[in-house]
């Protein structure tokens, strides 16, 4: 009887985790920056995160490819972020401070090549092509 109870508990926990995953994938919420040159209509964001306060957020294109990933502070992008093109190649890397680009950002073309360096201060480009 004890063994059956353990199996029932494991099945219940598995079901709850499965429901939580479905809810996360259906919400489509995001708090991450968008890769340069992509319109909102080009993707449906799905967030995978443990909390919206201080955590690492990852968004995905509807194809399943990663779109962007990085830490948040109080739900706002804050720290080293990376974004990818829909083909899976890197689009850019850089530091976000309170939701704004700050410091050196490296942008790549759709093939993940030809890096270009830009410098931002508080969300404003101050150096770069």
C-alpha positions as CSV (number, residue, x, y, z in Angstrom):
1,X,0.0,0.0,0.0
2,X,2.9,2.4,0.8
3,X,4.4,1.7,-2.6
4,X,1.2,2.5,-4.3
5,X,0.9,5.8,-2.4
6,X,4.4,6.8,-3.5
7,X,3.5,6.1,-7.2
8,X,0.3,8.1,-6.8
9,X,2.2,11.1,-5.4
10,X,4.8,10.9,-8.2
11,X,2.1,10.8,-10.8
12,X,0.3,13.8,-9.2
13,X,3.5,15.9,-9.1
14,X,4.3,15.0,-12.7
15,X,0.9,16.1,-13.8
16,X,1.2,19.4,-12.0
17,X,4.6,20.1,-13.5
18,X,3.2,19.3,-17.0
19,X,0.3,21.7,-16.5
20,X,2.7,24.4,-15.3
21,X,4.8,24.0,-18.4
22,X,1.7,24.2,-20.7
23,X,0.6,27.4,-18.9
24,X,4.0,29.0,-19.3
25,X,4.1,28.1,-23.0
26,X,0.6,29.5,-23.7
27,X,1.1,32.8,-21.9
28,X,3.5,34.3,-24.4
29,X,4.8,36.9,-21.9
30,X,8.2,38.4,-22.3
31,X,10.3,41.1,-20.6
32,X,13.4,40.7,-22.8
33,X,14.8,43.0,-25.4
34,X,14.1,42.3,-29.1
35,X,17.0,41.5,-31.6
36,X,17.7,44.5,-33.9
37,X,15.8,44.4,-37.1
38,X,13.0,42.0,-36.1
39,X,9.4,43.1,-36.0
40,X,6.9,42.0,-33.3
41,X,4.9,40.2,-36.0
42,X,7.9,38.0,-36.9
43,X,7.6,35.9,-33.7
44,X,5.5,34.7,-30.8
45,X,7.5,35.0,-27.6
46,X,7.3,32.2,-25.0
47,X,9.0,32.8,-21.7
48,X,10.7,30.1,-19.6
49,X,11.5,31.5,-16.2
50,X,11.2,30.7,-12.5
51,X,10.0,34.2,-11.5
52,X,9.6,37.6,-13.1
53,X,11.6,39.4,-10.4
54,X,15.3,38.4,-10.3
55,X,15.8,35.5,-12.7
56,X,17.1,34.5,-16.0
57,X,14.6,34.9,-18.8
58,X,14.7,33.0,-22.1
59,X,12.3,33.7,-25.0
60,X,11.7,31.5,-28.0
61,X,10.5,32.0,-31.6
62,X,7.4,29.9,-32.5
63,X,9.8,27.6,-34.3
64,X,11.3,26.6,-31.0
65,X,14.6,28.4,-31.6
66,X,15.9,30.7,-28.8
67,X,15.2,34.4,-29.3
68,X,16.9,36.0,-26.3
69,X,18.2,35.2,-22.9
70,X,19.5,37.1,-20.0
71,X,19.0,38.0,-16.3
72,X,16.4,40.4,-14.9
73,X,16.3,42.5,-11.8
74,X,12.8,43.3,-10.6
75,X,11.5,42.0,-13.9
76,X,13.6,44.3,-16.0
77,X,16.5,43.1,-18.3
78,X,19.7,43.7,-16.3
79,X,23.0,42.0,-17.0
80,X,24.6,40.2,-20.0
81,X,22.0,39.4,-22.7
82,X,22.3,37.4,-25.9
83,X,19.8,37.4,-28.8
84,X,19.6,35.1,-31.8
85,X,18.1,35.4,-35.3
86,X,15.3,33.0,-36.1
87,X,17.8,30.7,-37.9
88,X,19.6,30.1,-34.6
89,X,22.6,32.4,-35.4
90,X,23.6,35.0,-32.8
91,X,22.1,38.5,-33.5
92,X,23.8,40.4,-30.7
93,X,25.4,40.3,-27.3
94,X,25.6,43.1,-24.7
95,X,24.9,44.4,-21.3
96,X,21.4,45.7,-20.2
97,X,21.2,48.1,-17.3
98,X,17.7,48.7,-16.0
99,X,16.2,47.6,-19.3
100,X,18.5,49.8,-21.5
101,X,21.5,49.0,-23.6
102,X,24.7,50.1,-21.8
103,X,28.3,49.5,-22.7
104,X,29.7,47.5,-25.6
105,X,27.3,45.6,-27.9
106,X,28.3,43.3,-30.7
107,X,25.8,42.9,-33.5
108,X,26.1,40.2,-36.1
109,X,24.4,39.7,-39.5
110,X,21.8,37.0,-40.1
111,X,24.6,34.4,-40.7
112,X,26.1,35.2,-37.3
113,X,29.2,36.8,-39.0
114,X,30.6,40.2,-39.6
115,X,30.5,41.5,-36.1
116,X,30.0,45.3,-35.6
117,X,30.8,47.0,-32.3
118,X,28.5,49.6,-30.9
119,X,28.7,51.5,-27.6
120,X,25.6,52.6,-25.7
121,X,25.1,54.8,-22.7
122,X,21.8,54.5,-20.9
123,X,20.0,53.3,-24.1
124,X,21.6,55.8,-26.5
125,X,24.1,54.8,-29.1
126,X,27.3,56.9,-28.6
127,X,29.7,55.0,-30.9
128,X,29.5,52.7,-33.8
129,X,28.8,52.5,-37.5
